[in-house]
Amino acid sequence: MAAARLLRAVVGAALGLLAAAGKMKVVEEPNTFGLNNPFLPQTNRLQPKMPPSAVSGPVHLFRLAGKCFSFVESTYKYEFCPFHNVTQHEQTFRWNAYSGILGIWHEWEIDNNTFVGMWMREGDSCETKSRQTKVHLVCGKSNKLAYVSEPSTCVYSLTFETPLVCHPHSLLVYPTLTEVLQRKWDEAEQFLYDQLITEQGYKKILQEIFEEAGLLKATEEKEVEKKNKKISLQFETVEKCNKEYKQLSKEIKILKDLLSQHNIAYKANSAENTSIEHVNHEGATAETTVLNRSKNDEHLHGDTGI
């Protein structure tokens, strides 16, 4: 009798559960964990804010472009892709495991004519700023990511070992510049030696050289200033000023000879670049202004095209 009562109780409980299940809403477990799902391809999880800068710096380091190097510490995997980005992946199956960008290739850090580090900026958001990473290049027997730290919040430091920087001159800046920029640097050195510019002025010239070479990124304010800056004749040295003056004098002489050939009278002030009086063959006169070295207005009024 006791066994029968127990059997009826179990059956009743089972029927009750089935009835309750009919009223319950079934929620399926999603098969993804958002952008951090470790089973998704990396391209789907990582969304860069901007493209990386162009490859620059020592030419022998260009062979590192397109390669990636990993470093695992505890449950985190760091990946450094030279001239591209730095990423971090938390190797757990937590629903909110972090996988993100710690920085995108931006510019070099230069000190005393030497490349001292690669800056990866504009990584994933971190409170009110973006994550960024400085990569130190040190001599090593093979290419490998050797050390990772976070000296301050959301600012990371990576040490990358490579035999490509073992030569004492492998990270010098000057040899990577074009001949034009090298001459500009040489002139700045001479001006500093002759005390024609200050140390601050010298550093400003070097900053401009590095920006022009694509080694450093100009600030947004400088970019806007360059776009809005009107074309003007500005000379950094007396030598350049004299050279430009001689060139202008030759052009003025050519214009004067051309006007004389066509019997066009002209009247100029002391600067010889203001107004020109035109006289046609019938005796009519008119005045116009000659723009200084305007390439868009080289065809003079009255010029027959010779």
TORMI-114607 format. One line per field, with one value per residue (C-alpha): residue in three letters; y, z, x. Coordinates in nm, 2 decimals. Layout:
! residues N
residu <- c(Ala_...) $
yy <- c(Y_...) $
zz <- c(Z_...) $
xx <- c(X_...) $
END
This chain:
! residues 306
residu <- c(Met_Ala_Ala_Ala_Arg_Leu_Leu_Arg_Ala_Val_Val_Gly_Ala_Ala_Leu_Gly_Leu_Leu_Ala_Ala_Ala_Gly_Lys_Met_Lys_Val_Val_Glu_Glu_Pro_Asn_Thr_Phe_Gly_Leu_Asn_Asn_Pro_Phe_Leu_Pro_Gln_Thr_Asn_Arg_Leu_Gln_Pro_Lys_Met_Pro_Pro_Ser_Ala_Val_Ser_Gly_Pro_Val_His_Leu_Phe_Arg_Leu_Ala_Gly_Lys_Cys_Phe_Ser_Phe_Val_Glu_Ser_Thr_Tyr_Lys_Tyr_Glu_Phe_Cys_Pro_Phe_His_Asn_Val_Thr_Gln_His_Glu_Gln_Thr_Phe_Arg_Trp_Asn_Ala_Tyr_Ser_Gly_Ile_Leu_Gly_Ile_Trp_His_Glu_Trp_Glu_Ile_Asp_Asn_Asn_Thr_Phe_Val_Gly_Met_Trp_Met_Arg_Glu_Gly_Asp_Ser_Cys_Glu_Thr_Lys_Ser_Arg_Gln_Thr_Lys_Val_His_Leu_Val_Cys_Gly_Lys_Ser_Asn_Lys_Leu_Ala_Tyr_Val_Ser_Glu_Pro_Ser_Thr_Cys_Val_Tyr_Ser_Leu_Thr_Phe_Glu_Thr_Pro_Leu_Val_Cys_His_Pro_His_Ser_Leu_Leu_Val_Tyr_Pro_Thr_Leu_Thr_Glu_Val_Leu_Gln_Arg_Lys_Trp_Asp_Glu_Ala_Glu_Gln_Phe_Leu_Tyr_Asp_Gln_Leu_Ile_Thr_Glu_Gln_Gly_Tyr_Lys_Lys_Ile_Leu_Gln_Glu_Ile_Phe_Glu_Glu_Ala_Gly_Leu_Leu_Lys_Ala_Thr_Glu_Glu_Lys_Glu_Val_Glu_Lys_Lys_Asn_Lys_Lys_Ile_Ser_Leu_Gln_Phe_Glu_Thr_Val_Glu_Lys_Cys_Asn_Lys_Glu_Tyr_Lys_Gln_Leu_Ser_Lys_Glu_Ile_Lys_Ile_Leu_Lys_Asp_Leu_Leu_Ser_Gln_His_Asn_Ile_Ala_Tyr_Lys_Ala_Asn_Ser_Ala_Glu_Asn_Thr_Ser_Ile_Glu_His_Val_Asn_His_Glu_Gly_Ala_Thr_Ala_Glu_Thr_Thr_Val_Leu_Asn_Arg_Ser_Lys_Asn_Asp_Glu_His_Leu_His_Gly_Asp_Thr_Gly_Ile) $
yy <- c(0.00_0.24_0.17_0.24_0.57_0.67_0.58_0.78_1.08_1.06_1.04_1.33_1.55_1.46_1.56_1.89_1.97_1.90_2.12_2.40_2.36_2.43_2.77_2.86_3.06_2.88_3.10_2.96_3.03_3.25_3.10_3.42_3.64_3.97_4.11_3.91_3.57_3.37_3.16_3.45_3.56_3.84_4.08_4.06_4.13_4.42_4.74_5.00_5.37_5.46_5.30_5.27_5.53_5.45_5.24_5.47_5.47_5.25_5.06_4.73_4.72_4.72_4.35_4.32_4.47_4.21_3.99_3.95_3.83_3.69_3.70_3.51_3.61_3.45_3.44_3.72_3.69_4.00_4.04_4.30_4.35_4.61_4.91_4.78_4.74_4.59_4.37_4.19_3.88_3.73_3.36_3.25_3.16_3.43_3.59_3.94_3.82_4.12_4.12_4.46_4.70_4.85_5.09_5.14_5.23_5.61_5.75_5.71_5.86_6.03_6.14_6.27_6.15_5.81_5.61_5.51_5.37_5.30_5.46_5.28_5.52_5.55_5.20_5.10_5.36_5.36_5.59_5.93_5.85_5.59_5.30_5.35_5.15_5.23_4.96_4.95_4.79_4.61_4.39_4.01_3.68_3.65_3.84_3.81_4.00_3.97_4.18_4.36_4.60_4.87_5.16_5.37_5.32_5.22_5.31_4.99_4.92_4.64_4.52_4.37_4.19_4.17_4.13_4.41_4.67_4.52_4.74_5.06_5.27_5.07_5.32_5.65_5.90_6.10_5.82_5.75_6.11_6.23_6.44_6.75_6.70_6.61_6.94_7.12_6.95_7.04_7.41_7.40_7.26_7.54_7.81_7.67_7.67_8.02_8.12_8.24_8.03_7.93_7.57_7.59_7.71_7.43_7.17_7.33_7.28_6.92_6.86_7.00_6.78_6.46_6.55_6.61_6.27_6.10_5.99_6.21_6.31_6.67_6.78_6.86_7.23_7.22_7.04_7.30_7.58_7.43_7.41_7.76_7.92_8.15_8.12_8.37_8.43_8.33_8.26_8.07_8.19_8.50_8.27_8.15_8.50_8.62_8.32_8.39_8.76_8.68_8.46_8.72_8.98_8.75_8.71_9.08_9.14_8.89_9.06_9.40_9.28_9.12_9.44_9.64_9.40_9.47_9.84_9.82_10.10_10.03_10.23_10.06_10.19_10.13_9.76_9.72_9.49_9.72_9.85_9.83_10.07_9.91_10.11_9.93_10.00_10.25_10.46_10.35_10.30_10.09_9.99_9.65_9.49_9.23_8.97_8.86_8.54_8.42_8.10_8.12_8.46_8.42_8.53_8.91_9.15_9.25_8.94_8.80_8.46_8.46) $
zz <- c(0.00_0.09_-0.24_-0.44_-0.26_-0.33_-0.70_-0.73_-0.57_-0.81_-1.11_-0.99_-0.94_-1.29_-1.44_-1.25_-1.39_-1.74_-1.70_-1.56_-1.85_-2.09_-1.94_-1.92_-2.19_-2.33_-2.38_-2.60_-2.51_-2.78_-2.98_-2.97_-2.70_-2.89_-3.04_-2.78_-2.90_-2.93_-3.21_-3.44_-3.69_-3.55_-3.83_-3.70_-3.34_-3.38_-3.53_-3.58_-3.55_-3.83_-4.09_-3.99_-4.11_-4.41_-4.35_-4.27_-4.09_-4.15_-4.48_-4.34_-4.09_-4.38_-4.40_-4.07_-4.23_-4.28_-4.00_-3.65_-3.33_-3.02_-2.65_-2.39_-2.02_-1.78_-1.96_-2.21_-2.55_-2.70_-3.07_-3.23_-3.60_-3.70_-3.90_-3.84_-3.48_-3.13_-3.00_-2.68_-2.64_-2.31_-2.36_-2.14_-2.21_-2.00_-2.17_-2.15_-2.23_-2.37_-2.72_-2.85_-3.01_-2.79_-3.06_-3.44_-3.61_-3.59_-3.57_-3.45_-3.13_-3.21_-2.98_-3.06_-3.42_-3.32_-3.35_-2.99_-3.03_-3.24_-3.12_-3.17_-3.10_-3.13_-2.99_-2.82_-2.60_-2.23_-2.03_-2.17_-2.39_-2.63_-2.56_-2.69_-2.69_-2.72_-2.88_-2.78_-3.04_-2.89_-3.02_-3.01_-3.17_-3.33_-3.40_-3.09_-2.86_-2.53_-2.27_-2.21_-1.93_-1.85_-1.69_-1.67_-1.72_-2.08_-2.19_-2.27_-2.32_-2.55_-2.59_-2.93_-2.99_-3.34_-3.50_-3.74_-3.48_-3.35_-3.57_-3.39_-3.68_-3.76_-3.59_-3.70_-3.85_-4.08_-4.34_-4.39_-4.52_-4.88_-5.00_-4.98_-4.62_-4.53_-4.67_-4.48_-4.16_-4.24_-4.28_-3.95_-3.79_-3.94_-3.83_-3.48_-3.48_-3.61_-3.34_-3.61_-3.45_-3.10_-2.97_-2.97_-3.34_-3.43_-3.27_-3.46_-3.79_-3.71_-3.62_-3.96_-4.13_-3.96_-4.03_-4.40_-4.41_-4.27_-3.95_-3.73_-3.76_-3.76_-3.51_-3.64_-3.58_-3.80_-4.08_-4.08_-4.07_-4.38_-4.57_-4.49_-4.53_-4.83_-5.07_-4.98_-5.05_-4.73_-4.71_-4.44_-4.54_-4.71_-4.97_-5.08_-5.08_-5.31_-5.54_-5.57_-5.63_-5.92_-6.07_-6.04_-6.20_-6.50_-6.54_-6.52_-6.79_-7.02_-6.97_-7.04_-7.36_-7.46_-7.41_-7.60_-7.90_-7.93_-7.87_-7.54_-7.31_-6.94_-6.63_-6.30_-5.95_-5.76_-5.70_-6.08_-6.02_-6.00_-6.30_-6.68_-6.93_-7.25_-7.58_-7.88_-8.24_-8.29_-7.99_-7.73_-7.38_-7.08_-6.75_-6.58_-6.29_-6.33_-6.06_-5.90_-6.07_-6.13_-6.32_-6.41_-6.58_-6.78_-7.11_-7.10_-7.24_-7.59_-7.63_-7.98_-7.87_-7.99) $
xx <- c(0.00_0.28_0.45_0.14_0.08_0.45_0.41_0.09_0.27_0.56_0.33_0.12_0.43_0.55_0.22_0.22_0.56_0.45_0.15_0.36_0.61_0.33_0.28_0.66_0.84_1.14_1.44_1.72_2.08_2.23_2.51_2.72_2.87_2.85_3.17_3.37_3.27_3.60_3.45_3.38_3.65_3.87_3.76_3.40_3.50_3.75_3.62_3.91_3.83_4.06_4.30_4.67_4.93_5.15_5.46_5.75_6.09_6.39_6.35_6.49_6.20_5.94_5.98_5.79_5.48_5.20_5.33_5.19_5.36_5.19_5.26_5.05_5.04_4.80_4.46_4.55_4.69_4.85_4.92_5.15_5.12_5.40_5.27_4.91_4.78_4.81_4.52_4.44_4.23_4.10_4.13_3.83_3.47_3.32_3.02_3.19_3.55_3.74_3.89_3.98_4.23_4.50_4.62_4.65_4.98_5.01_5.37_5.72_5.87_6.20_6.47_6.82_6.81_6.69_6.37_6.29_5.95_5.64_5.31_4.99_4.70_4.32_4.25_3.92_3.75_3.86_3.64_3.70_4.01_4.13_4.37_4.72_5.04_5.41_5.62_5.99_6.23_6.53_6.80_6.72_6.81_6.47_6.15_5.93_5.70_5.89_5.71_5.38_5.28_5.03_5.23_4.92_4.55_4.48_4.83_5.03_5.40_5.53_5.88_5.96_6.29_6.43_6.78_6.69_6.78_7.10_7.33_7.42_7.29_6.98_6.74_6.90_6.65_6.87_6.95_6.58_6.51_6.52_6.81_6.59_6.50_6.85_6.97_6.70_6.82_7.19_7.08_6.90_7.22_7.43_7.18_7.19_7.57_7.58_7.32_7.08_6.80_6.73_6.72_6.34_6.34_6.58_6.34_6.05_6.23_6.30_5.94_5.84_6.10_5.97_5.61_5.69_5.87_5.56_5.74_5.52_5.16_5.07_4.81_4.46_4.53_4.84_4.65_4.38_4.64_4.81_4.48_4.38_4.72_4.74_5.03_5.30_5.67_5.85_6.22_6.40_6.74_6.90_7.05_6.70_6.57_6.85_6.80_6.43_6.50_6.73_6.47_6.20_6.44_6.49_6.11_6.05_6.32_6.15_5.81_5.96_6.12_5.80_5.61_5.87_5.84_5.47_5.50_5.31_5.41_5.42_5.46_5.58_5.65_5.97_5.88_5.82_5.53_5.22_5.04_5.10_4.96_4.86_4.85_4.70_4.81_4.52_4.63_4.37_4.50_4.40_4.55_4.57_4.75_5.02_5.00_5.32_5.44_5.08_5.10_4.73_4.77_5.09_4.91_4.94_4.67_4.78_5.01_4.96_5.07_5.43) $
END
